[in-house]
Each structure stands twice: as structure tokens, then as C-alpha cells.
Amino acid sequence: MSPTFSALAHRNYRLYIIGALISNTGTWMQRVAQDWLVLELTHGSAAALGITTGLQFLPMLLVTPIAGVLVDRVSKRRLLLLTQGFLGISALALGILDVTGVVTVYWVYAIALLLGLGAAVDTPTRQAFVVEMVGRDSLANAVGLNSAAFNAARIVGPGLAGLMIVWVGTGLVFFVNAFSFVAVVAAQLLMDPKQLHPAKRSVRAPGQLREGLVYIRRRRDLRLVLVVVGVVGTFGFNFQMTTALMATQVFHKGAGQYGLLGSIMAVGSLSGALIAARRQRPTLRLVAGAAGAFGLLTIACGLMPTYVSFAVLLVPVGLSALTVMTAANATMQMSVAPEFRGRVMAWYMAVFMGGTPLGAPLIGWVGEVFGARWTLIVGGAVSGIAGLIVLLLAEGHTLSTLTGRERRPTQDDGDLVSEPVPEVEAALR
């Protein structure tokens, strides 16, 4: 089998990726429909769009770190069944409110918050479950294929949502997303538990949330990755909102053209995901360099004079954004102890997506006051500067002093003992 698709040799992972592809398509459809519904209900308010996005990601900041403790304690497969069911019911509720004509922007806010609560538990669970399906040797490839499936769905989902909105309205789009979760649940039920590689579960004990944070604090390589994804995730990855504002306010396009932008950007993201699937070991320098490139491309995107030129530039923007995400994700997962993976990935997702409740309303305010173009210019500038600073640190003398020895919390007073971790040095090269 080609190295690009080697993780598909695992039957459980094949089931998982098929279900994820269907569900992700529905999720992207809902994102477009939800944003369009908010714009309709508020007569094009950028601030309301930012609030909706912020509410949907707020639980990532507040709940995900706690969820990571739960992920390390229980069966990840069973937990995914619960979270996917909850997300499906939440989408169904929004669809019912919409088609019955009783939906208001405040109902959208409430459902967005519920979706965020489900995702806050579901996301670190899925991140930590991947290695249990494929083993550590295929982990980097599986992370890349996950992103490929996510962005393949992103090619189809937004465009399909745009067409459905024009033909039948937003309500039926929410129903489609609700039923797409059936595919994920079915995939989980069809898996063979004997072919899984379950990690050792942590036992209930006080201070486990703090242990995960201390683990990261003692690992400079992990901290620098978190700096990059935190800044880029907060200020740069707001395309759900910024492309909607550019499409409607700058280029004066409708729902179909807006949905098409998401699909075009996903072409670049899918290309980046397939490249990532062939990459054996990502590096901190790759994460930081990709963030710098992403920032520059995003600024250029905000300056494009026409809808066509804007759409074309979204392709390399998507590629650079995906490179940041996959390289950061794989770097984190491949260099942590298995019993800490759930908590570390929970903190990773909290930093990566938890900044959106701050960034999205702020970027929405920038769009409201200065215009839609500045949402991309400001977000790109902040992201690019963060990437450049971390890249200089990675190249500088400070990181050359890192010994590559991991320090792990003990069960007593939180003191740490050392043990070799060769992956740390490898991640910096």
C-alpha cells in the first residue's frame, strides 16, 4: 500500500475514516448554514456572527481540559458514541427551530453553545483514539489522513450547503447534518475491539488536571507548539466568519458563491493533508514556518481586488493552514507519554480552539468598524508574527540547550523525575 494511505491497512481505522468523512461533510454544511442564518436574522451583522462563533468555541477553553482527564480514564470508543449522539441531537434541534419559523438569533446562540459543549468532549476523545486504532507507527499517517478526510468533506460540504440554502433554505441543511452522525455511530459499533490498542487508563486521583498542565510546562517543545496554534487559532482561523463577510460585504455575492469559497479553500487544505500523510516526522520549525507563510498569504487574501482572485488565493491559504494544524497535532501526539495523551491533547485543543471566543468577536468587531478586508489583514499579521518569533526561537541558541529529557509528574508532591525522550530533539530538527 502507498505510504500516503498506509493507516488504511487497519480495518477499524477504515471504518472510522468513512464515518468521519460523512459526518464532516454534514458538519461543514451546518457551519455554512448556521452562519448564513445568523446573517439573515441580523441583517448582515459581523458582530453577531463573531458572537455565534465565539459561543460555539467557548467550551473548548473552559471544558476541554477537564474532559481530557475523563478521556484518560474511560473507554474512548464508548465516549465517542455518547458525544456523537449529543451532537446529532443538537443539530436536529436547530433544524426543527428553523423549519418551524420560531428560530431567533438567540436560539442560534444557544444551539451553538450546545454544539460547542459536545465538541469540547468529542474532540480530545477523537484525537486520543486515533493511536488506539492504528498504533504509534502509523500515527503520523493517520493524522494526515484525518485531515484529508476533513478537508475532502470541506470541498463538498460548503458548496452543497450553498446550493441547498438557495433551493430549500437553511433548515434542511441542519437535518442533513443531524443524520450524518449516524455514520459515525455505526462505524464505532462495527469496530473489532480485539484489533484496538487501548492505552493504559489513568486511575482516579486528585490533581490529574494539574498533572497534565505540569507535564506540558516542563516540555519547552510542546509549549512553543501551543504558542503557535494558540495565536493562529485565535486570530487567523476565523474563515467561517471572514469569508462570509468578504463574500457579502466586499464582493456582494449570495449563498451559493459563499459556500463555493469554503470548497475552494478546502482544495488547498486537502493537498496539504495528503502531503502531511507522507511526512514521517513533523518538526517545530515546520509548524512555525507554516504559520509565517499562512500569515502572509492571509494578508494578501484580504487585499485581493476581485472575487475570483480572492477565491484563487484561498487555495495556498488552505494548504498553509492545514500544514500548521497537521504538523502541530502530530508533533504533540508523537512526543507524549500514552497515559498523558488525553490530557495533553485536551490542553492542545483548548489552546487551539479555545481562543476563538476571544478572537472571533474581536475580529468581528474589526470587520464592523474597519471593514471586512481588515478581518483578514489583522488576523494574518498577528499569526505571521507569532510564527516568525517561534521560528527564530527554534533556530536560536535557547533551544539548542534542550536536552531531550522528558520530566513527568510523580504521585506525591508533584516533583518530577526524568526519563529520556528522543522525540523531543527530533521534533526540533
Buried (B, 14 or more C-beta within 10 A) or exposed (E): EEEBBBBBEBEBBBBBBBBBBBBBBBBBBBBBBBBBBBBBBBEBBBBBBBBBBBBBBBBBBBBBBBBBBBBBBBBBBEBBBBBBBBBBEBBBBBBBBBBEEEBEBEBBBBBBBBBBBBBBBBBBBBBBBBBBBBBEEBBBBBBBBBBBBBBBBBBBBBBBBBBBBEEEBBBBBBBBBBBBBBBBBEBBEEBEEEEBEEBEBBEEEEEBBBBBBBBBEBBBBBEBBBBBBBBBBBBBBBBBBBBBBBBBBBBEBEBBBBBBBBBBBBBBBBBBBBBBBBBEBBBBBBBBBBBBBBBBBBBBBBEBEEBEEBBEBBBBBBBBBBBBBBBBBBBBBBBBBBBBBBBBBBBBBBBBBBBBBBBBBBBBBBBBEEBBBBBBBBBBBBBBBBBBBBBEBBEEEEBEEBEBBBBBBEEEEEEBEEEEBEBBBBBBE
